[in-house]
Amino acid sequence: MNVTIKVSKNINQEEVIRLYRANQWSSADKPDDLLHALQHSHTLVTARDNGQLIGLANAISDGYLMVYYPHMLVLPEYQGKGVGHLIMAKMQEKYKDFHMQMLTADGKAIDFYEKLGFEKAGKTQSMWIYKGDEH
């Protein structure tokens, strides 16, 4: 495994859709919107193994106090090998001193993010209007 992690918006639709479909994320059904959303994120971090996209994460931020991490995905065959930790470490290089870092996690992702220092946000309740069906 020869993984490189970097801040880069140099992605193409085919590789993005492959990653999202492998993780069964419904946003893959809107390929044009998904690619534009990722490319217009405040920050996009990619993980590549010998040039192949194997993971990514994006951040939406005001640039000063608050950051939200909407997506973090790793190809299933690379999960559990430290790629997600490397991606989030790259995000922390930029956002570690922000007043608030937020994300929504479910399933196995909860344990992953807790290991990175994230915790339930006080007495808050996650709420949304969601057009997908995988949660």
DRENDRENDREN-657655 format. One record per residue (C-alpha): residue number from 1; y, z, x. Coordinates in Angstrom, 2 decimals, padded with zeros to 5 digits. Layout:
N
+-----+---------+---------+---------+
| num |       y |       z |       x |
+-----+---------+---------+---------+
| NUM |       Y |       Z |       X |
...
+-----+---------+---------+---------+
END
This chain:
135
+-----+---------+---------+---------+
| num |       y |       z |       x |
+-----+---------+---------+---------+
|   1 |  000.00 |  000.00 |  000.00 |
|   2 |  003.33 | -001.15 |  001.46 |
|   3 |  005.83 |  000.22 | -001.09 |
|   4 |  009.58 | -000.26 | -000.79 |
|   5 |  011.96 |  001.62 | -003.08 |
|   6 |  015.53 |  000.45 | -003.41 |
|   7 |  018.51 |  000.18 | -005.69 |
|   8 |  018.38 | -003.44 | -006.78 |
|   9 |  019.13 | -005.48 | -009.87 |
|  10 |  017.20 | -008.40 | -008.39 |
|  11 |  014.45 | -008.65 | -011.00 |
|  12 |  013.11 | -011.48 | -013.09 |
|  13 |  011.96 | -011.50 | -016.67 |
|  14 |  008.33 | -012.36 | -015.97 |
|  15 |  007.74 | -009.40 | -013.64 |
|  16 |  009.61 | -007.01 | -015.92 |
|  17 |  007.59 | -008.04 | -018.98 |
|  18 |  004.35 | -007.71 | -016.99 |
|  19 |  005.28 | -004.12 | -016.07 |
|  20 |  006.33 | -003.16 | -019.60 |
|  21 |  003.27 | -004.74 | -021.24 |
|  22 |  000.96 | -003.00 | -018.75 |
|  23 |  002.47 |  000.28 | -019.96 |
|  24 |  002.39 | -000.79 | -023.63 |
|  25 |  006.13 | -000.39 | -024.13 |
|  26 |  007.44 | -002.19 | -027.21 |
|  27 |  010.69 | -003.19 | -025.50 |
|  28 |  008.60 | -005.96 | -023.88 |
|  29 |  008.78 | -007.67 | -027.29 |
|  30 |  012.52 | -008.23 | -026.70 |
|  31 |  012.41 | -009.82 | -023.24 |
|  32 |  015.97 | -011.18 | -023.12 |
|  33 |  017.51 | -007.92 | -024.34 |
|  34 |  015.33 | -005.88 | -022.00 |
|  35 |  016.28 | -007.89 | -018.92 |
|  36 |  020.00 | -007.74 | -019.78 |
|  37 |  019.80 | -004.00 | -020.45 |
|  38 |  018.15 | -003.33 | -017.10 |
|  39 |  020.54 | -005.57 | -015.19 |
|  40 |  023.55 | -003.90 | -016.81 |
|  41 |  022.39 | -000.35 | -016.17 |
|  42 |  024.56 |  001.92 | -014.06 |
|  43 |  021.70 |  002.03 | -011.54 |
|  44 |  018.37 |  000.23 | -011.36 |
|  45 |  015.75 |  001.34 | -008.84 |
|  46 |  012.76 | -000.89 | -008.15 |
|  47 |  009.45 | -000.22 | -006.43 |
|  48 |  007.66 | -003.14 | -004.85 |
|  49 |  004.36 | -003.45 | -003.03 |
|  50 |  004.44 | -006.48 | -000.72 |
|  51 |  007.16 | -007.99 | -002.94 |
|  52 |  005.39 | -007.39 | -006.28 |
|  53 |  007.28 | -005.24 | -008.81 |
|  54 |  005.11 | -002.16 | -009.39 |
|  55 |  007.68 |  000.18 | -010.93 |
|  56 |  011.27 |  000.72 | -011.91 |
|  57 |  013.70 |  003.19 | -013.38 |
|  58 |  017.18 |  002.76 | -014.77 |
|  59 |  020.13 |  005.05 | -015.36 |
|  60 |  022.97 |  004.97 | -017.84 |
|  61 |  025.91 |  007.06 | -016.71 |
|  62 |  029.61 |  007.77 | -017.03 |
|  63 |  029.60 |  007.75 | -013.23 |
|  64 |  030.86 |  011.32 | -012.83 |
|  65 |  029.23 |  014.04 | -014.93 |
|  66 |  026.35 |  012.73 | -017.01 |
|  67 |  023.37 |  010.47 | -016.40 |
|  68 |  020.57 |  009.50 | -018.75 |
|  69 |  017.31 |  008.01 | -017.50 |
|  70 |  015.99 |  005.83 | -020.35 |
|  71 |  013.14 |  004.03 | -018.53 |
|  72 |  010.80 |  004.88 | -015.69 |
|  73 |  007.58 |  002.87 | -015.48 |
|  74 |  004.89 |  002.34 | -012.86 |
|  75 |  001.99 | -000.08 | -013.15 |
|  76 | -001.07 |  001.90 | -014.29 |
|  77 | -003.05 |  001.09 | -011.13 |
|  78 | -000.26 |  002.68 | -009.02 |
|  79 |  000.21 |  005.79 | -011.16 |
|  80 | -000.70 |  009.07 | -009.50 |
|  81 |  000.04 |  007.68 | -006.03 |
|  82 |  003.59 |  009.01 | -005.60 |
|  83 |  005.48 |  005.87 | -006.65 |
|  84 |  007.22 |  007.60 | -009.58 |
|  85 |  008.27 |  010.46 | -007.31 |
|  86 |  009.76 |  007.99 | -004.83 |
|  87 |  011.65 |  006.19 | -007.59 |
|  88 |  013.11 |  009.43 | -008.94 |
|  89 |  013.95 |  010.65 | -005.42 |
|  90 |  016.05 |  007.50 | -005.01 |
|  91 |  017.82 |  008.31 | -008.30 |
|  92 |  018.46 |  011.84 | -007.07 |
|  93 |  020.21 |  010.49 | -003.98 |
|  94 |  022.92 |  009.28 | -006.34 |
|  95 |  022.87 |  011.74 | -009.24 |
|  96 |  021.70 |  015.11 | -007.83 |
|  97 |  025.16 |  016.70 | -008.08 |
|  98 |  025.92 |  015.50 | -011.62 |
|  99 |  026.60 |  018.18 | -014.23 |
| 100 |  023.83 |  016.90 | -016.52 |
| 101 |  020.80 |  014.68 | -016.03 |
| 102 |  018.89 |  013.85 | -019.20 |
| 103 |  015.74 |  012.02 | -020.21 |
| 104 |  013.19 |  011.94 | -022.99 |
| 105 |  009.55 |  012.48 | -022.01 |
| 106 |  006.33 |  012.59 | -023.96 |
| 107 |  002.62 |  012.83 | -023.23 |
| 108 |  001.65 |  012.99 | -019.57 |
| 109 |  005.24 |  012.25 | -018.56 |
| 110 |  006.26 |  015.79 | -019.51 |
| 111 |  004.21 |  017.33 | -016.68 |
| 112 |  005.47 |  014.66 | -014.26 |
| 113 |  009.14 |  015.43 | -014.96 |
| 114 |  008.60 |  019.20 | -014.95 |
| 115 |  007.26 |  018.87 | -011.39 |
| 116 |  010.55 |  017.18 | -010.51 |
| 117 |  012.56 |  020.12 | -011.88 |
| 118 |  013.37 |  018.89 | -015.39 |
| 119 |  012.97 |  021.38 | -018.22 |
| 120 |  013.32 |  021.54 | -021.97 |
| 121 |  017.02 |  021.32 | -022.80 |
| 122 |  017.73 |  024.76 | -024.25 |
| 123 |  017.31 |  024.83 | -028.01 |
| 124 |  017.89 |  021.10 | -028.42 |
| 125 |  015.74 |  018.81 | -030.52 |
| 126 |  015.18 |  015.20 | -029.52 |
| 127 |  016.38 |  012.84 | -032.25 |
| 128 |  016.53 |  009.08 | -032.55 |
| 129 |  016.44 |  005.97 | -034.65 |
| 130 |  013.65 |  004.05 | -033.00 |
| 131 |  012.36 |  000.53 | -033.62 |
| 132 |  009.18 |  000.80 | -031.53 |
| 133 |  005.78 |  002.12 | -032.53 |
| 134 |  004.21 |  003.52 | -029.36 |
| 135 |  005.39 |  007.14 | -029.75 |
+-----+---------+---------+---------+
END
